[in-house]
């Protein structure tokens, strides 16, 4: 769903270009209470990064936070 949203934003932008896209991508697999731990959040971050790279979004426009960051 998020992939489609980002792609849609890129396509609808009046002045399309990678410098107009920004990403704050957060993926948390490990929580202080292990019963809340996830398995795929970090993988989702990696896939969204791949999508943004395919749209030529500059690395300086992307911030990722994972687990303890």
Secondary structure as a PSIPRED ss2 file (coil, helix, strand):
# PSIPRED VFORMAT (PSIPRED V4.0)

   1 X C   1.000  0.000  0.000
   2 X H   0.000  1.000  0.000
   3 X H   0.000  1.000  0.000
   4 X H   0.000  1.000  0.000
   5 X H   0.000  1.000  0.000
   6 X H   0.000  1.000  0.000
   7 X H   0.000  1.000  0.000
   8 X H   0.000  1.000  0.000
   9 X H   0.000  1.000  0.000
  10 X H   0.000  1.000  0.000
  11 X H   0.000  1.000  0.000
  12 X H   0.000  1.000  0.000
  13 X C   1.000  0.000  0.000
  14 X C   1.000  0.000  0.000
  15 X C   1.000  0.000  0.000
  16 X C   1.000  0.000  0.000
  17 X C   1.000  0.000  0.000
  18 X H   0.000  1.000  0.000
  19 X H   0.000  1.000  0.000
  20 X H   0.000  1.000  0.000
  21 X C   1.000  0.000  0.000
  22 X C   1.000  0.000  0.000
  23 X E   0.000  0.000  1.000
  24 X E   0.000  0.000  1.000
  25 X E   0.000  0.000  1.000
  26 X E   0.000  0.000  1.000
  27 X E   0.000  0.000  1.000
  28 X C   1.000  0.000  0.000
  29 X C   1.000  0.000  0.000
  30 X C   1.000  0.000  0.000
  31 X C   1.000  0.000  0.000
  32 X C   1.000  0.000  0.000
  33 X C   1.000  0.000  0.000
  34 X H   0.000  1.000  0.000
  35 X H   0.000  1.000  0.000
  36 X H   0.000  1.000  0.000
  37 X C   1.000  0.000  0.000
  38 X C   1.000  0.000  0.000
  39 X C   1.000  0.000  0.000
  40 X C   1.000  0.000  0.000
  41 X H   0.000  1.000  0.000
  42 X H   0.000  1.000  0.000
  43 X H   0.000  1.000  0.000
  44 X H   0.000  1.000  0.000
  45 X H   0.000  1.000  0.000
  46 X H   0.000  1.000  0.000
  47 X H   0.000  1.000  0.000
  48 X H   0.000  1.000  0.000
  49 X H   0.000  1.000  0.000
  50 X H   0.000  1.000  0.000
  51 X H   0.000  1.000  0.000
  52 X H   0.000  1.000  0.000
  53 X H   0.000  1.000  0.000
  54 X H   0.000  1.000  0.000
  55 X C   1.000  0.000  0.000
  56 X C   1.000  0.000  0.000
  57 X C   1.000  0.000  0.000
  58 X C   1.000  0.000  0.000
  59 X H   0.000  1.000  0.000
  60 X H   0.000  1.000  0.000
  61 X H   0.000  1.000  0.000
  62 X E   0.000  0.000  1.000
  63 X E   0.000  0.000  1.000
  64 X E   0.000  0.000  1.000
  65 X E   0.000  0.000  1.000
  66 X E   0.000  0.000  1.000
  67 X C   1.000  0.000  0.000
  68 X C   1.000  0.000  0.000
  69 X C   1.000  0.000  0.000
